[in-house]
Amino acid sequence: MTAPDQTIPAAPQAPAGPAVPETVAETVAVATETVAAGRVEVLVRRLDRAVAPPAYAQPSDAGADLVTTQDVTLAPGERAVVGTGLAIALPAGYAAFVHPRSGLAARHGVTVVNAPGTVDAGYRGEIKVVLINTDRSDPITLRRGDRIAQLVVQRVEHAVFRDVDELPASVRGSGGFGSTGGFGSTEGPGAGVGAGTPGGAGRESGGVRPRA
Ligand SMILES: O=c1ccn([C@H]2C[C@H](O)[C@@H](COP(=O)(O)OP(=O)(O)OP(=O)(O)O)O2)c(=O)[nH]1
């Protein structure tokens, strides 16, 4: 494998990202080091060889930056599906989440429509970012190599969904959006979305009753 001539740095101001192992021995060494450091190894396939693997700009960052592989101009209110040039294989029990970058959001109103986008462990296609320009007057142009989003890798539980007739009581009950007050809600618990549905807010009935 030859090194790419022109790699798009994932985080230009950050220290260089992880070196890409070139041989089997290097790959094994990197994997061993990763496990020893208590980190999860994520295999990255660079569909666009000029794109570096995702990198954390700071050691304590939760998200690794993703870049766009294309120039894109978004008019006010316009959205676009943008390629990152990367595909990954996550270990079973993990997912990766495509989050907006706060700086882009605060300065330009650019965010991720489906935030956070969910990348399933079994997905092998290119990671795409669904961007939208929420600014009401200014278009924005993003250039190939610009950092547009961040990828957060997390362990996820697989639930066993058990069908029951009643749920255990809780302090919140079925009080939904806004039921704890604020934004004009003056009626307290039970006023929010969800109140009044079967088994409503403040319900006192007891434990789980399995479906007969
Ligand atoms: O921001 C995102 C979100 C998803 N994906 C990829 C990875 C994910 O595994 C796949 C499907 O995403 P999701 O399950 O969210 O989409 P869906 O609309 O529910 O599609 P599907 O029916 O294929 O699950 O698309 C991305 O590349 N970027």
Ligand as a Chemical Component Dictionary entry (heavy atoms), coordinates in Angstrom:
data_LIG
# 
_chem_comp.id                   LIG 
_chem_comp.type                 NON-POLYMER 
_chem_comp.pdbx_formal_charge   0 
_chem_comp.three_letter_code    LIG 
# 
loop_
_chem_comp_atom.comp_id 
_chem_comp_atom.atom_id 
_chem_comp_atom.alt_atom_id 
_chem_comp_atom.type_symbol 
_chem_comp_atom.charge 
_chem_comp_atom.model_Cartn_x 
_chem_comp_atom.model_Cartn_y 
_chem_comp_atom.model_Cartn_z 
_chem_comp_atom.pdbx_ordinal 
LIG O1  O1  O 0 -26.054 10.647 9.309  1  
LIG C1  C1  C 0 -26.035 9.483  8.879  2  
LIG C2  C2  C 0 -26.973 8.527  9.259  3  
LIG C3  C3  C 0 -26.899 7.270  8.707  4  
LIG N1  N1  N 0 -25.909 6.954  7.835  5  
LIG C4  C4  C 0 -25.802 5.603  7.295  6  
LIG C5  C5  C 0 -25.345 4.641  8.362  7  
LIG C6  C6  C 0 -26.566 3.931  8.802  8  
LIG O2  O2  O 0 -26.254 2.641  9.269  9  
LIG C7  C7  C 0 -27.397 3.962  7.548  10 
LIG C8  C8  C 0 -28.867 3.921  7.786  11 
LIG O3  O3  O 0 -29.201 4.979  8.631  12 
LIG P1  P1  P 0 -30.568 4.996  9.432  13 
LIG O4  O4  O 0 -30.844 3.648  10.003 14 
LIG O5  O5  O 0 -30.546 6.158  10.349 15 
LIG O6  O6  O 0 -31.539 5.334  8.241  16 
LIG P2  P2  P 0 -32.989 4.817  7.909  17 
LIG O7  O7  O 0 -33.636 5.890  7.150  18 
LIG O8  O8  O 0 -33.658 4.304  9.120  19 
LIG O9  O9  O 0 -32.618 3.691  6.878  20 
LIG P3  P3  P 0 -32.642 2.112  6.949  21 
LIG O10 O10 O 0 -34.044 1.737  6.652  22 
LIG O11 O11 O 0 -31.684 1.723  5.866  23 
LIG O12 O12 O 0 -32.159 1.694  8.317  24 
LIG O13 O13 O 0 -27.067 5.168  6.865  25 
LIG C9  C9  C 0 -24.963 7.883  7.473  26 
LIG O14 O14 O 0 -24.065 7.631  6.686  27 
LIG N2  N2  N 0 -25.057 9.128  8.002  28 
# 
loop_
_chem_comp_bond.comp_id 
_chem_comp_bond.atom_id_1 
_chem_comp_bond.atom_id_2 
_chem_comp_bond.value_order 
_chem_comp_bond.pdbx_ordinal 
LIG O1 C1  DOUB 1  
LIG C1 C2  SING 2  
LIG C1 N2  SING 3  
LIG C2 C3  DOUB 4  
LIG C3 N1  SING 5  
LIG N1 C4  SING 6  
LIG N1 C9  SING 7  
LIG C4 C5  SING 8  
LIG C4 O13 SING 9  
LIG C5 C6  SING 10 
LIG C6 O2  SING 11 
LIG C6 C7  SING 12 
LIG C7 C8  SING 13 
LIG C7 O13 SING 14 
LIG C8 O3  SING 15 
LIG O3 P1  SING 16 
LIG P1 O4  DOUB 17 
LIG P1 O5  SING 18 
LIG P1 O6  SING 19 
LIG O6 P2  SING 20 
LIG P2 O7  DOUB 21 
LIG P2 O8  SING 22 
LIG P2 O9  SING 23 
LIG O9 P3  SING 24 
LIG P3 O10 DOUB 25 
LIG P3 O11 SING 26 
LIG P3 O12 SING 27 
LIG C9 O14 DOUB 28 
LIG C9 N2  SING 29 
# 
